[in-house]
Amino acid sequence: MLDHRHILLIEKRRDAIRAWLDEAAPYAAHDQRHLDAHTPEQAYWQYGYQAALNDILRLLVTTDSAHDNADTSSPSEQAAQDEPDSRVD
């Protein structure tokens, strides 16, 4: 079972992504371009999804509290600390 701290970290990250999307890309929820086969949008969506799964797996297997808030996203210079961005490395 997930530790309550992990659940809070996941919720915090989810909420930050939602807030960023609402402000920076409100159209994203309706466009659904990631469903179009062989498009850059689909590739970026898949990349982001695998990165999120990697973050969750890291939370589940780590016992070192220093890694509790680690994630694989890379915030841009314009994003506030602990906020997601749309850049993919």
C-alpha positions, 0 to 999 in steps of 0.5 A: 500500500502507498505511504500517505506521503507518496499519495500527497506528493502525487496529488501535489504534482497532479494539481500543479500540472492541472493548474499549468494546463488551465493557464498555459494550454486550456485547449489541450483537454478538448483538442486531443491531438495525442490521439492522432497516429504518428503525430508529434503530439502523440509522441510527446504524450507517450513520452510524458506518460512513461515519465510519469509512470517512471516517477510513480515507480520510483516513489513505490520502490524508494525508501530513501526520503531524499528521493521522495520528491524526485521526478523526471520532468525538467522545468523550463526557465519560465515555469515556477519552481515545482510547476510542470512545463511542456518541454520534452528533452 
